[in-house]
Amino acid sequence: MKLSIITINFNNKVGLEKTIQSVLSQTSHDFEWVVIDGSSTDGSKETIEKYQNHFAYWCSEPDKGIYNAMNKGIAHANGEYLLFLNSGDSLHDDGILNEFHGLKKSEDIIAGDIALDGSLEHVLCSPDDSELDYDFMRFSTVRHSAAFIKRSLFEKYGGYDESFRIVSDWKFFLEVLIKHNCSYYHWNRVVSDFNTEGISERPETNELHMKERQKVFEEFLPRYNKTLKKRDQRIKELDIPLLPIIRQKLYWKFKKLSLIFNR
């Protein structure tokens, strides 16, 4: 089995139905499907039961949050690659999985792009391999709901860090791609339509989002992060007459990347 799709859900019956329909509409059904529900009370369980013949495994039980639910899904998945398609997200069109199976690629992570709420006017791209470095990951990320991740990476490096509420998928990519230099391929294709109503997109979680990211920075290659902080401070303090335009360009580049990451 090449692919396992993992869908997690909590009290999002409408979004779950949307996700289910997008997967069922695929022209290729060469995959297994794992659905993890956090003991929803809005009728989600009944929706899962309605489609249960399409699932290799499903459960509806209390969990400890998003990443605990994802780790449960990983534990029950058997595919070579895992795709995390949460309730509310959907595959962009009915040919995605057929094209994925036709790719002659074997990298550890094959990452496509996402369309915000399905709009091709608002596409966020995963980086090309040449762009993927620590500087890039400071401000942006690989698009999680469009990333096909080898299950062996979780077996080797562990699952998602359940101590965080929002940034554990970003932390995982930071560790396996930057620290451990796992292989990577950017599939220049819109894979999924990303639901912008999720927890990471809510304005009230922005402060928590930044605190969690900072905590990761402080724990991950702390000396390198210290160097980057010094560099950023020097850029801000530049006071040479010939450099104000360069300084402004650098500032807005970082600002733009930060805004994209937090959309």
N, C-alpha and C positions, 0 to 999 in steps of 0.2 A: 504493500500500500504506500503510494508516494505521498499522499496528502491527507492530513486531518484538519478539519475546520473546527475551531473551538468558539462557541458562543456563550457569553455570560450574560445574565439578566437579573434585574431586581426591580419589581414593580414597574415594568415598562411593556405592558401587553401590546400596545399599538406598535411600538418599535420592534418588538420581537416578531410580530406577524410580518412586518416589512422585511426584516432580515431573512426570515424563513422563505418568503416568497421569492426573494432575489436569488437564494441558493437553489431552490427547487426549479427555477426557470433556466438554470444552466444547461447548455447542450451536452456537457460532460458530467457524468455522475460517478466518475472514478475517484471517490474520496469517501472517507468516513466522517461522521459528524458527532461532536460531543457538545452537549448543552448542559450548562451549570446554572441553576436558578437558586437565588438566595432566599428561598422560602417566601416567595412573593404572596401578597394577599389581594392582588388586583385582577385575578383571573389568568395570570401568566401560566400557572401550572396546568390549568385546563387547556390552554393553547398548546402547551408542550405535549400533553397527552393526546391531543387531536392529531399531531404529526409524529407521534413517537416511533412509528414504523420506519421513519427516515433517519433515526438517530442510532448510532452504535452504542451510545451510553447517554443517559440523562439522569439528573437528580434535582430535587427541590428540597433544600435543607438550609438551615442557617449557616452563614459563613462569616469570616472576619474581614470582609472587604473585597474590593475589586481584584487585588493581586492574589489573595487567598483563593478566590474563585478560579482565577486563571491557572494557578498552580494545581488545583484539583483537576482542571481540564487536561493539563499536561500529563498528570499521573494516569489518566485513562485513555490517552491518545497513543496510537500505534504507527502513525504515518512517519515517513522519512522527514517531511516538512510539516510545519504547523502554521496555520493562518488564523489569527485572532480577529474574528468578526463579531463584535459585540452587538447586543440588541440596539436597534436604531440605525446601525451601519448597514450598508448593502453593497453587493458587488455591482460594479458600474454598468455592466451589460451582460448579456447571456453567453458571451463567448470567452469570458475571462479564464475560467478553469480549463477549457479546451486548449487555449493558447498557452497557458502555463505548462500543461502536460507536453506541449510540443516544443518547449524551450530545450535547447541542448546545453543546459547549464547545470553545474553541480556545486556552485559556491555555497558556503555555509548560510549566507543570507542573500535572498533574491528580493529586492525591494522595488516596488512600483510607486506610483503617485496616487494622491487622493484628491477628490473634488469635494469642496466644502458644500454640504447639503446637495450634492449632485450637480452643482453648477460648474461648467467648463470655463466660466469666466473667473472662477476662484479655485485654481488648482495649486496645491502645495506639492512640490516635488521632493522625492528623496534625492540625496546627493549622488553625483557621479563618483566613481572610485577615486578620481584625481582630486576631488574636493573634500574627501572624507579624512579629516584630521581633528586634532584636539580643539583647534580654534573653531572649526565649524560646529563641533558638538557642544561647545560652550553656549552657543546661541540658537542652535536649531537641532534637528534630529532626523533620524530615519522614520518614515511614516509607518507607524506600527500596524494599522489596519490594512496596509498594503504590502506587508513584509511576510515573505515565506521563510520561516526560520527552521533550520534543521533541529530536530528533536534532540540530537546528540549534544548540541550546545548546552541545553538545560541539564542533561545528564552529567556533562563534564564540569560545568561552572555553576550549577545550581539554578533554582527557579527564580522567580521575581521576588525582590526584597519586600516582605510584607510589613515592614516597619514604616513604609511610606504609603501615602494615600493616592498620590498623583503621578510621581515621576519615576516609578520603578522600571517601566519599559524603557525610558530614556537612559536610566542608569545601566540597565542590562546591555543596551547597545554600546554605551560608552565603554563598558568593561570588555565585552567580547571583541569589539571592532578596534578600539584604540589600545587598550592594555594588552589584549591577547592576539591582536592582529589576525583575526579570523577572516576568511575569504568573503568577498562581497561583490555583488553585481547589481547595478541599477538597471531595472527593466523600465525603459522609457514608455510607460503605458499607464493610463489611469485605471487602477485596479478596483478601488472602492470609493463609495460615496460616504463621506464622514459626517456623522451627526454632530452638529455643533451645540447640542443641548446637553452634552455630557458634563461630568463633574469638572474635568480639566478646563472646560471652556467657560465656566460660570465666573462672572466678575468677582463674586464674593470669595472665590478660592485663589485669587491672584496672589495674595500675600502668602498663603500657605505654599503655593506653587514655588514662589521665589525662595522661601525659607528651606524647602526640601531640596531644591537645586543647590543652594549654597552649602547645605550640610553634606551633600554628595561631593561637591568640589573640595571641601575641607578634608574629607576622608580619602578621596581618590587622588593619588599623586600629589600630596599636599605641597611638596617643595616646588613642583612645576606650577601649581596654581599660585603659589606665592610669587614666583617670577612673573607670571602673567599679570597679577595685580600691580606689581611695580611698573611693568611696562605700560599698563593702562593709565596709571597715575602720571607717568612721564609724558604721555601723549596729551593729557589734560593740561599739564603745566608748561607745555612748549610755549615759548614767548619770543620766538625769532620772527622778525618782520616778514621774512620770505615764506613762512610756513602756515599762515592762518588758513589758507584754502585747503592745504593738505590735511591739517588738523580737523577742519570742519568735515571734510569728506570721510575721514576715518571715524569721526563721531557718528555721522549719520549712517554709515555702513553698519556699525555695531548696533545702533538704535533700530534700524530697519530689521536686522536679523532677530533682535530681541522681540520686536512686535510680531514678526512672523511666527516665532516659536510660541508666543503666548496667545495666538488667535484662538 
